Amino acid sequence: MSRVTKKRRGKCTFQPYEVIITVNMYRSVGNDSRNAAYKIIMDRMIRDKTRFLQRGRTTEMKQILDYFMIDGEVGGNQDWFRNVVMHIGGCAAATACDFCIYFAKYKGKKNLYPFDAENLSKEDYIQFSMKMKPYLRPRMSGVNKLWMYTEGFGKYLEDIGEKVEFKEFSGEHTAREAAVFIKKKINEGTPVPYLMLRHKDKKFADFVWHWFLCIGYEETADDLLIKVATYGEATTFSLKELWNTGYKEKGGLIGITVYRNL
């Protein structure tokens, strides 16, 4: 009687099969039967390898940070601000507020947020934005330079006794370089403040001259899809499309490292 025996080699995530077709099989069956046996085993090898590669994509090519809700909205919302100039131009301060709440809630940095990070409310968020206002105050041209953000937010963090490091990443870099930068910070568990100035594509009109937080990504074959939080919503964009604005004047990204207190 013909027998097909299979063994697994070692201990690894994907374990290729060693197929042993005994001498008896070759002597007792014809070519059609041998070919059928090979096809069954090869199909199984391909199926198992495909599953392995798909698992790899799920864990290594997509990363979305846990993010907080306030009164049913994703993060804070600039539209809540009752102060006129903050309502119009408080996006930089709102981004800094969201960053602080994220670190207070998920990273144990409770002093970054002067209210209860486990019981978030719209009213507390509005009050917090007014505490942030002197550091990232709205102005005629907006907080339209990366250094304005790092200087202002850095002063707030310094005043509450936090040691941080900022890395300004200019919009002059390529989209590919921006993808590497974003992935590194998100993989570290840190949201990324993003400044966009002008853009020729009208579908980005609500994000022109605006600060928002990047809170996740998913890699595709030729692009990086980024998830951003602003206006109380989460939105997904093609980084390639968002980054290539069509204008000479660029915004950019901020990488923030918050150190443990000694």
C-alpha positions in Angstrom: 0.0 0.0 0.0 1.3 3.4 -0.8 2.1 5.9 2.0 2.9 9.6 2.0 4.7 10.7 5.2 5.3 14.3 6.3 7.5 15.8 9.0 7.8 19.3 10.5 11.3 20.7 10.8 12.3 22.4 14.1 10.3 25.1 15.9 9.6 28.3 14.0 6.6 30.4 13.0 6.4 29.0 9.5 7.4 25.3 9.4 8.0 24.0 5.9 7.1 20.4 5.2 9.7 17.7 4.3 7.8 15.3 2.0 9.1 11.8 2.1 7.6 9.5 -0.6 8.7 6.0 0.2 10.3 3.6 -2.2 7.2 1.4 -1.9 5.1 4.2 -3.3 7.2 4.6 -6.3 7.1 0.9 -6.9 3.3 0.5 -6.4 1.7 3.6 -7.9 1.9 5.3 -11.3 2.9 8.8 -12.2 -0.7 10.2 -11.9 -0.9 9.2 -8.2 2.5 10.6 -7.4 1.7 13.9 -9.1 -1.6 14.1 -7.1 0.2 13.5 -3.8 2.7 16.2 -4.6 0.0 18.7 -5.6 -1.9 18.2 -2.3 1.2 18.8 -0.2 2.5 21.8 -2.3 -1.0 23.4 -2.0 -0.8 23.0 1.7 2.7 24.5 1.9 1.5 27.6 -0.1 -1.6 28.0 2.0 0.4 27.9 5.3 3.1 30.3 3.9 0.3 32.8 2.8 -1.2 32.7 6.3 2.2 33.4 7.8 2.8 36.4 5.6 -0.6 37.8 6.2 0.0 37.6 10.0 3.2 39.5 9.5 1.4 42.3 7.6 -1.2 42.6 10.4 1.4 43.1 13.2 4.2 44.9 11.4 2.5 47.1 8.8 -0.4 48.6 10.8 -0.2 50.5 14.1 -3.1 52.5 15.6 -2.6 54.1 19.0 -5.3 53.8 21.7 -7.0 57.2 21.8 -9.4 58.9 24.1 -13.0 60.1 23.6 -14.6 63.2 25.1 -18.4 63.3 25.1 -18.5 60.9 22.2 -15.9 62.7 20.1 -12.4 61.5 19.2 -10.0 63.7 21.3 -10.8 67.3 21.7 -12.4 69.8 19.3 -11.4 73.3 18.6 -15.0 74.1 17.8 -15.8 73.8 21.5 -13.7 76.9 22.4 -15.7 79.8 23.5 -12.8 82.3 23.3 -13.1 83.8 19.8 -9.4 83.8 18.8 -9.0 80.2 20.2 -12.1 79.1 18.2 -10.6 80.5 15.0 -6.9 79.8 15.5 -6.5 77.5 18.5 -5.5 74.3 16.6 -1.9 74.3 17.8 -3.0 74.6 21.4 -5.7 71.9 20.9 -3.1 69.6 19.5 -0.8 70.2 22.5 -3.8 69.6 24.8 -4.6 66.3 23.1 -0.9 65.2 23.4 -0.9 66.0 27.1 -4.1 64.1 27.8 -2.9 61.1 25.8 0.3 60.9 27.9 -1.6 61.5 31.1 -4.1 58.7 30.3 -2.0 56.1 28.7 1.6 56.8 29.8 1.1 57.7 33.5 2.2 61.3 33.1 -0.7 62.6 35.2 0.9 66.1 35.7 0.7 66.9 32.0 -3.1 67.3 32.4 -4.4 69.4 35.3 -7.7 67.6 35.5 -8.8 63.9 35.8 -7.6 62.0 32.7 -9.8 59.1 33.6 -13.0 61.2 33.6 -12.6 63.5 30.6 -15.2 66.2 30.0 -15.7 68.9 27.4 -15.7 71.7 30.1 -12.4 70.5 31.6 -10.9 70.4 28.0 -12.0 74.0 27.4 -10.5 75.2 30.6 -7.2 73.3 29.8 -7.1 75.0 26.4 -7.1 78.4 28.1 -4.2 77.3 30.2 -2.4 76.3 27.0 -3.3 79.5 25.2 -0.4 81.7 26.5 2.1 79.2 25.3 0.6 78.6 21.8 -1.3 81.8 21.4 -3.2 82.3 18.1 -1.7 85.1 16.0 -2.4 86.8 12.7 -0.4 84.3 10.6 -1.1 81.4 13.0 1.5 79.1 14.6 2.9 78.6 11.2 6.5 77.6 12.0 7.7 74.4 13.6 9.9 76.3 16.1 6.9 78.3 17.3 5.3 75.0 18.4 8.3 73.5 20.0 9.2 76.7 21.8 5.7 77.3 23.1 4.8 73.7 24.0 8.3 73.2 25.4 7.8 76.1 27.8 4.5 74.7 29.1 6.2 71.3 29.7 9.2 73.0 31.3 6.9 75.0 33.6 5.3 71.8 34.9 8.6 70.1 35.4 8.8 67.7 32.5 11.9 66.9 30.5 11.2 66.5 26.8 13.1 66.5 23.5 11.6 67.9 20.3 12.7 67.0 16.8 11.5 69.3 14.0 10.9 67.5 10.7 10.6 70.0 7.9 8.1 69.5 5.0 11.1 69.8 2.7 11.7 66.1 3.3 10.3 63.5 0.9 7.0 61.7 1.6 9.1 58.5 2.0 11.2 60.1 4.7 8.1 61.4 6.4 6.7 57.9 6.5 9.7 56.6 8.2 9.6 59.4 10.8 5.9 58.9 11.5 6.2 55.1 11.8 9.1 55.4 14.2 7.2 57.7 16.6 3.9 55.8 16.4 5.8 52.5 17.1 7.2 54.2 20.2 3.7 54.9 21.3 3.8 58.7 20.7 1.3 60.8 18.6 2.9 63.1 16.0 1.9 66.7 15.7 1.5 67.6 12.0 1.4 71.1 10.5 0.0 71.6 7.0 0.0 75.0 5.5 -1.4 75.3 2.0 -2.5 72.5 -0.4 -3.6 72.5 -4.0 -5.9 69.6 -3.6 -9.3 71.0 -2.5 -10.2 67.8 -0.6 -7.8 68.9 2.1 -9.4 72.3 2.4 -10.4 71.7 6.1 -6.8 70.9 6.9 -5.1 74.0 5.4 -3.2 76.2 7.8 -3.9 73.6 10.5 -2.3 71.6 13.3 -3.5 68.0 13.9 -2.2 64.8 15.5 -1.2 61.7 13.7 -2.3 58.7 15.8 -1.7 55.7 13.6 -0.7 54.3 10.2 -1.2 51.4 7.8 1.3 50.5 5.1 0.1 49.7 1.6 2.1 48.6 -1.4 3.1 52.1 -2.4 1.9 54.5 0.3 1.4 55.0 4.0 -2.2 55.7 5.2 -2.1 57.8 8.3 -4.9 58.2 10.8 -5.2 61.7 12.2 -7.3 63.2 15.0 -8.7 66.7 14.9 -12.1 68.5 15.1 -13.3 65.7 17.3 -13.0 63.1 14.5 -10.5 60.5 13.2 -9.7 60.7 9.5 -7.5 58.6 7.3 -5.3 60.1 4.6 -2.8 59.0 2.0 0.5 60.5 3.3 1.8 60.7 -0.2 -1.1 62.9 -1.3 -1.2 65.0 1.9 2.6 65.6 2.0 3.0 66.7 -1.6 1.1 70.0 -1.2 2.1 71.6 -4.5 3.4 74.7 -2.8 6.9 75.8 -1.9 6.0 76.9 1.6 5.8 73.8 3.8 4.7 72.7 7.2 6.1 69.5 8.8 6.1 67.2 11.7 7.2 67.3 15.4 8.7 64.3 17.1 8.4 64.5 20.9 10.2 62.4 23.4 8.9 62.7 27.0 11.5 61.3 29.5 10.8 59.6 32.7 11.2 61.7 35.8 14.1 60.7 38.1 
